């Protein structure tokens, strides 16, 4: 089965944060607060996915108030922070949602993401991912994490499901 066929079945797409939704850099202020930079185009892509009826989740090994704020801003309800076992976190969520692993996509960039990525129906890695992750992914984006990789993956899934044109239509032909 090729990547497009895999993407056509997706009902839930989960994402790592550092190196996927961000470029992987961590910025700390003098008083110890953590800052992250998110890509606005990635955010709009996530909104497109929600409008198309696909559930979203964030699953990250770190804990950050910035991540909670970004998830709230985007309306992402399923957020798992401090998750060392991402496969278990996603497995619990799919049980709640009544879906199965072949209907799940995960986008990750580092070795900690491989256990969940290998269970998913569609695994995606950004261009800046660890070589072993890219080797095992069903698709690798041209863009790096925090640089449009999420948007690229989202549009790939929506195109595979025949939903991309409908999501774009209000912007291309406003009435």
Backbone as CSV, one residue per row, in Angstrom:
resi,resn,N_x,N_y,N_z,CA_x,CA_y,CA_z,C_x,C_y,C_z
1,UNK,0.856,-1.181,0.000,0.000,0.000,0.000,0.899,1.241,0.000
2,UNK,0.613,2.185,-0.873,1.446,3.379,-0.934,0.949,4.448,0.052
3,UNK,1.720,5.512,0.183,1.428,6.569,1.160,0.060,7.200,0.928
4,UNK,-0.302,7.420,-0.322,-1.596,8.050,-0.626,-2.760,7.162,-0.179
5,UNK,-2.659,5.878,-0.426,-3.704,4.948,0.007,-3.804,4.914,1.529
6,UNK,-2.664,4.949,2.188,-2.649,4.975,3.651,-3.300,6.251,4.170
7,UNK,-2.965,7.380,3.572,-3.497,8.675,4.006,-5.004,8.773,3.792
8,UNK,-5.505,8.070,2.812,-6.940,8.126,2.503,-7.802,7.560,3.625
9,UNK,-7.209,6.753,4.509,-7.983,6.099,5.575,-7.968,6.848,6.909
10,UNK,-7.255,7.951,6.984,-6.986,8.595,8.272,-8.222,9.276,8.866
11,UNK,-8.471,8.975,10.141,-9.551,9.606,10.913,-8.999,10.401,12.096
12,UNK,-7.749,10.113,12.488,-7.056,10.808,13.573,-5.635,11.055,13.134
13,UNK,-5.181,12.302,13.294,-3.781,12.600,13.028,-3.183,13.223,14.278
14,UNK,-2.110,12.599,14.764,-1.431,13.053,15.972,-0.044,13.578,15.605
15,UNK,0.410,14.539,16.385,1.671,15.218,16.097,2.535,15.338,17.338
16,UNK,3.826,15.145,17.152,4.817,15.546,18.135,4.929,17.074,18.045
17,UNK,5.574,17.687,18.985,5.734,19.150,18.945,7.141,19.544,18.494
18,UNK,8.135,19.297,19.345,9.494,19.771,19.072,10.097,19.036,17.879
19,UNK,10.443,19.794,16.849,10.983,19.224,15.626,9.933,18.913,14.578
20,UNK,8.658,19.053,14.944,7.556,18.823,14.011,6.744,20.111,13.870
21,UNK,6.091,20.521,14.951,5.355,21.794,14.923,6.278,22.979,15.171
22,UNK,7.485,22.699,15.675,8.509,23.733,15.821,9.770,23.237,15.117
23,UNK,10.775,24.089,15.052,12.022,23.667,14.409,12.908,22.841,15.341
24,UNK,12.417,22.587,16.540,13.178,21.781,17.489,14.016,22.591,18.452
25,UNK,14.137,23.893,18.202,14.900,24.743,19.101,14.108,25.057,20.365
26,UNK,14.811,25.200,21.466,14.189,25.609,22.719,14.780,26.949,23.133
27,UNK,13.914,27.899,23.418,14.354,29.221,23.835,13.896,29.429,25.271
28,UNK,14.834,29.812,26.141,14.504,30.097,27.531,14.783,31.565,27.821
29,UNK,13.869,32.193,28.523,14.098,33.569,28.970,14.991,33.531,30.205
30,UNK,15.502,34.690,30.604,16.363,34.763,31.782,15.678,34.238,33.040
31,UNK,14.356,34.384,33.098,13.642,33.900,34.287,13.171,32.448,34.144
32,UNK,13.661,31.741,33.107,13.398,30.315,32.979,12.151,29.931,32.212
33,UNK,11.442,30.885,31.655,10.257,30.564,30.867,10.674,30.055,29.492
34,UNK,9.948,29.054,29.033,10.240,28.452,27.741,9.425,29.134,26.647
35,UNK,10.042,29.362,25.508,9.373,29.932,24.346,9.518,28.965,23.175
36,UNK,8.499,28.923,22.338,8.540,28.121,21.116,7.965,28.966,19.987
37,UNK,8.430,28.718,18.801,7.911,29.415,17.626,7.135,28.408,16.784
38,UNK,5.867,28.731,16.524,4.998,27.885,15.710,4.741,28.571,14.379
39,UNK,4.514,27.777,13.354,4.261,28.279,12.015,2.755,28.514,11.828
40,UNK,2.386,29.722,11.443,0.977,30.079,11.275,0.326,29.265,10.147
41,UNK,1.055,28.995,9.086,0.490,28.204,7.992,0.201,26.774,8.445
42,UNK,1.047,26.231,9.305,0.766,24.914,9.880,-0.544,24.966,10.661
43,UNK,-0.712,26.030,11.436,-1.927,26.172,12.239,-3.186,26.209,11.395
44,UNK,-3.154,26.950,10.298,-4.324,26.997,9.416,-4.576,25.619,8.797
45,UNK,-3.522,24.923,8.468,-3.677,23.567,7.946,-4.375,22.652,8.942
46,UNK,-4.051,22.796,10.208,-4.707,21.996,11.240,-6.189,22.345,11.340
47,UNK,-6.516,23.603,11.167,-7.926,24.019,11.145,-8.639,23.383,9.947
48,UNK,-7.966,23.331,8.803,-8.534,22.673,7.621,-8.868,21.217,7.942
49,UNK,-7.955,20.557,8.622,-8.153,19.144,8.940,-9.372,18.968,9.851
50,UNK,-9.520,19.844,10.811,-10.687,19.780,11.698,-11.973,19.988,10.905
51,UNK,-11.965,20.957,10.005,-13.150,21.217,9.184,-13.505,20.022,8.308
52,UNK,-12.499,19.249,7.955,-12.722,18.070,7.120,-13.154,16.856,7.953
53,UNK,-13.272,17.041,9.264,-13.775,15.978,10.124,-12.726,15.016,10.652
54,UNK,-11.471,15.401,10.594,-10.399,14.549,11.099,-10.008,15.019,12.498
55,UNK,-9.977,14.083,13.438,-9.578,14.386,14.814,-8.087,14.690,14.853
56,UNK,-7.693,15.573,15.768,-6.288,15.933,15.945,-5.848,15.656,17.367
57,UNK,-4.574,15.342,17.516,-3.992,15.155,18.839,-2.552,15.641,18.832
58,UNK,-2.109,16.064,19.988,-0.710,16.400,20.229,-0.210,15.403,21.259
59,UNK,0.948,14.806,20.968,1.560,13.850,21.886,3.040,14.208,21.972
60,UNK,3.454,14.712,23.114,4.820,15.188,23.267,5.442,14.662,24.557
61,UNK,6.729,14.431,24.498,7.444,13.937,25.667,7.738,15.014,26.690
62,UNK,7.695,16.254,26.286,7.975,17.363,27.204,6.674,17.958,27.720
63,UNK,6.778,18.766,28.750,5.627,19.502,29.285,5.894,20.986,29.120
64,UNK,4.875,21.701,28.625,5.054,23.125,28.385,3.709,23.830,28.358
65,UNK,3.635,24.934,29.086,2.437,25.758,29.036,2.219,26.330,27.645
66,UNK,3.300,26.534,26.914,3.215,27.063,25.555,2.456,26.076,24.663
67,UNK,2.695,24.797,24.835,2.009,23.776,24.045,0.521,23.772,24.373
68,UNK,0.191,23.859,25.658,-1.218,23.902,26.061,-1.910,25.112,25.458
69,UNK,-1.221,26.249,25.448,-1.797,27.474,24.869,-2.001,27.326,23.371
70,UNK,-1.035,26.755,22.669,-1.153,26.572,21.220,-2.287,25.602,20.895
71,UNK,-2.386,24.517,21.649,-3.464,23.557,21.435,-4.825,24.217,21.656
72,UNK,-4.945,25.010,22.697,-6.205,25.704,22.980,-6.528,26.690,21.867
73,UNK,-5.525,27.398,21.382,-5.714,28.364,20.296,-6.238,27.681,19.038
74,UNK,-5.781,26.467,18.795,-6.186,25.722,17.597,-7.419,24.853,17.823
75,UNK,-7.883,24.760,19.060,-9.048,23.926,19.350,-8.736,22.437,19.343
76,UNK,-7.493,22.084,19.624,-7.105,20.674,19.689,-7.428,20.170,21.092
77,UNK,-8.351,19.222,21.173,-8.846,18.726,22.462,-7.978,17.638,23.067
78,UNK,-7.317,16.878,22.239,-6.558,15.726,22.715,-5.080,16.099,22.811
79,UNK,-4.629,16.382,24.031,-3.251,16.826,24.248,-2.627,15.960,25.335
80,UNK,-1.527,15.316,24.994,-0.804,14.453,25.923,0.610,15.003,26.062
81,UNK,0.906,15.585,27.218,2.240,16.130,27.474,2.952,15.247,28.493
82,UNK,4.273,15.245,28.432,5.066,14.418,29.334,4.884,12.942,29.035
83,UNK,4.593,12.638,27.799,4.291,11.270,27.395,5.555,10.567,26.913
84,UNK,6.112,9.726,27.757,7.295,8.966,27.363,6.913,7.772,26.499
85,UNK,5.679,7.290,26.665,5.182,6.171,25.869,4.058,6.689,24.968
86,UNK,4.439,7.223,23.839,3.470,7.844,22.926,2.520,6.806,22.326
87,UNK,3.005,5.601,22.140,2.151,4.540,21.603,0.985,4.263,22.549
88,UNK,1.234,4.209,23.833,0.156,3.977,24.807,-0.825,5.140,24.838
89,UNK,-0.302,6.362,24.756,-1.178,7.540,24.760,-2.124,7.507,23.564
90,UNK,-1.581,7.252,22.389,-2.418,7.200,21.187,-3.332,5.978,21.222
91,UNK,-2.825,4.868,21.714,-3.643,3.663,21.813,-4.864,3.878,22.692
92,UNK,-4.691,4.576,23.800,-5.830,4.894,24.661,-6.825,5.797,23.970
93,UNK,-6.319,6.761,23.227,-7.189,7.697,22.522,-7.992,6.992,21.436
94,UNK,-7.355,6.113,20.678,-8.115,5.447,19.611,-9.187,4.535,20.199
95,UNK,-8.920,3.997,21.384,-9.945,3.215,22.061,-11.150,4.074,22.413
96,UNK,-10.903,5.288,22.902,-11.984,6.222,23.232,-12.757,6.638,21.988
97,UNK,-12.041,6.827,20.894,-12.664,7.311,19.664,-13.312,6.191,18.843
98,UNK,-13.024,4.951,19.200,-13.602,3.825,18.475,-13.035,3.640,17.079
99,UNK,-11.757,3.950,16.918,-11.097,3.755,15.623,-9.962,2.749,15.799
100,UNK,-9.253,2.460,14.711,-8.208,1.440,14.736,-6.898,2.021,14.200
101,UNK,-5.794,1.352,14.519,-4.467,1.840,14.125,-4.334,2.181,12.639
102,UNK,-4.907,1.417,11.704,-4.758,1.798,10.296,-5.404,3.152,9.954
103,UNK,-6.265,3.662,10.830,-6.937,4.947,10.610,-6.243,6.105,11.317
104,UNK,-5.044,5.833,11.836,-4.291,6.823,12.603,-3.027,7.224,11.848
105,UNK,-2.769,8.525,11.840,-1.498,9.050,11.318,-0.735,9.665,12.482
106,UNK,0.576,9.570,12.424,1.426,10.231,13.425,2.573,10.876,12.693
107,UNK,2.881,12.107,13.091,4.018,12.830,12.530,5.036,13.049,13.637
108,UNK,6.205,12.444,13.463,7.264,12.563,14.452,8.612,12.721,13.791
109,UNK,9.595,13.098,14.605,10.912,13.399,14.044,12.085,12.688,14.704
110,UNK,11.856,12.058,15.865,12.999,11.489,16.574,12.689,10.069,17.048
111,UNK,13.675,9.413,17.566,13.573,7.998,17.914,12.434,7.707,18.888
112,UNK,12.148,8.610,19.803,11.058,8.413,20.762,9.709,8.250,20.054
113,UNK,9.608,8.738,18.827,8.368,8.664,18.057,8.190,7.342,17.304
114,UNK,9.247,6.592,17.133,9.170,5.375,16.312,8.175,4.325,16.822
115,UNK,8.096,4.046,18.121,7.123,3.027,18.543,5.690,3.329,18.120
116,UNK,5.262,4.581,18.202,3.902,4.912,17.783,3.811,4.971,16.259
117,UNK,4.835,5.476,15.613,4.802,5.586,14.155,4.698,4.219,13.489
118,UNK,5.340,3.220,14.062,5.312,1.892,13.446,3.975,1.184,13.641
119,UNK,3.138,1.673,14.545,1.790,1.107,14.748,0.758,1.757,13.835
120,UNK,1.028,2.964,13.392,0.052,3.770,12.661,-0.106,3.325,11.214
121,UNK,-1.270,3.638,10.686,-1.522,3.378,9.285,-0.735,4.293,8.370
122,UNK,-0.411,5.489,8.880,0.322,6.462,8.066,1.284,7.220,8.970
123,UNK,2.567,7.036,8.748,3.612,7.704,9.525,4.309,8.728,8.638
124,UNK,4.437,9.947,9.171,5.042,11.043,8.417,6.200,11.626,9.219
125,UNK,7.258,11.980,8.528,8.406,12.624,9.151,8.713,13.923,8.416
126,UNK,9.099,14.966,9.150,9.547,16.191,8.482,10.954,15.993,7.915
127,UNK,11.345,16.860,7.020,12.645,16.746,6.359,13.813,16.722,7.338
128,UNK,13.661,17.373,8.485,14.750,17.452,9.459,14.737,16.310,10.475
129,UNK,13.931,15.284,10.249,13.849,14.164,11.185,15.147,13.358,11.213
130,UNK,15.306,12.600,12.275,16.441,11.687,12.390,16.388,10.711,11.202
131,UNK,17.539,10.356,10.636,17.543,9.455,9.472,16.790,8.136,9.677
132,UNK,16.853,7.547,10.855,16.134,6.289,11.100,14.620,6.496,11.091
133,UNK,14.172,7.669,11.493,12.739,7.976,11.470,12.284,8.167,10.028
134,UNK,13.055,8.919,9.264,12.704,9.126,7.852,12.679,7.797,7.094
135,UNK,13.601,6.930,7.415,13.699,5.624,6.762,12.444,4.772,7.005
136,UNK,11.816,4.934,8.169,10.665,4.115,8.541,9.317,4.786,8.304
137,UNK,9.342,6.050,7.903,8.097,6.785,7.643,7.527,6.386,6.280
138,UNK,6.206,6.504,6.162,5.552,6.262,4.869,5.697,7.463,3.949
139,UNK,5.909,8.646,4.538,6.109,9.869,3.765,7.043,10.793,4.539
140,UNK,7.847,11.529,3.805,8.748,12.526,4.382,8.461,13.841,3.664
141,UNK,8.217,14.891,4.434,7.916,16.183,3.825,9.177,16.833,3.273
142,UNK,8.977,17.744,2.353,10.101,18.535,1.844,10.476,19.615,2.842
143,UNK,9.496,20.112,3.581,9.726,21.159,4.573,10.182,20.546,5.895
144,UNK,10.925,21.327,6.636,11.356,20.901,7.957,10.324,21.247,9.022
145,UNK,10.503,20.682,10.182,9.625,20.977,11.309,9.620,22.462,11.625
146,UNK,8.429,22.999,11.892,8.292,24.422,12.182,8.409,25.305,10.958
147,UNK,8.571,24.699,9.805,8.780,25.433,8.551,7.779,25.020,7.476
148,UNK,6.603,24.553,7.898,5.568,24.172,6.943,5.392,22.679,6.763
149,UNK,6.132,21.862,7.502,6.017,20.411,7.364,4.627,19.908,7.737
150,UNK,4.054,20.474,8.795,2.720,20.048,9.218,1.708,20.371,8.127
151,UNK,1.773,21.562,7.576,0.844,21.962,6.517,0.967,21.033,5.313
152,UNK,2.197,20.710,4.957,2.438,19.815,3.822,1.816,18.438,4.080
153,UNK,1.994,17.907,5.277,1.425,16.603,5.621,-0.097,16.652,5.629
154,UNK,-0.648,17.715,6.199,-2.104,17.887,6.256,-2.691,17.935,4.845
155,UNK,-2.105,18.721,3.980,-2.619,18.836,2.616,-2.498,17.514,1.871
156,UNK,-1.468,16.746,2.152,-1.322,15.431,1.532,-2.477,14.521,1.943
157,UNK,-2.791,14.499,3.239,-3.883,13.660,3.738,-5.213,14.119,3.141
158,UNK,-5.463,15.416,3.169,-6.730,15.935,2.640,-6.868,15.659,1.143
159,UNK,-5.780,15.777,0.403,-5.821,15.472,-1.031,-6.105,13.982,-1.246
160,UNK,-5.481,13.132,-0.458,-5.693,11.688,-0.593,-7.142,11.305,-0.306
161,UNK,-7.803,12.088,0.539,-9.193,11.821,0.890,-10.177,12.567,-0.008
162,UNK,-9.668,13.313,-0.983,-10.539,14.058,-1.885,-11.225,15.241,-1.226
163,UNK,-10.648,15.761,-0.146,-11.266,16.858,0.612,-10.558,18.199,0.442
164,UNK,-9.415,18.207,-0.190,-8.613,19.427,-0.258,-9.306,20.544,-1.030
165,UNK,-9.899,20.232,-2.159,-10.565,21.265,-2.958,-11.694,21.926,-2.180
166,UNK,-12.464,21.151,-1.452,-13.582,21.700,-0.672,-13.074,22.604,0.447
167,UNK,-11.953,22.230,1.058,-11.377,23.049,2.124,-10.835,24.365,1.563
168,UNK,-10.252,24.321,0.386,-9.698,25.523,-0.240,-10.761,26.419,-0.876
169,UNK,-11.881,25.853,-1.275,-12.894,26.566,-2.058,-13.316,27.918,-1.495
170,UNK,-13.578,28.049,-0.195,-14.021,29.365,0.307,-12.989,30.483,0.098
171,UNK,-11.731,30.118,-0.041,-10.679,31.115,-0.218,-10.424,31.426,-1.698
172,UNK,-10.680,30.452,-2.554,-10.418,30.615,-3.977,-11.557,31.260,-4.727
173,UNK,-12.767,31.073,-4.212,-13.945,31.611,-4.867,-14.899,32.228,-3.831
174,UNK,-14.400,33.272,-3.120,-15.237,33.871,-2.074,-16.479,34.532,-2.677
175,UNK,-17.615,34.362,-2.021,-18.857,34.938,-2.526,-19.526,35.774,-1.480
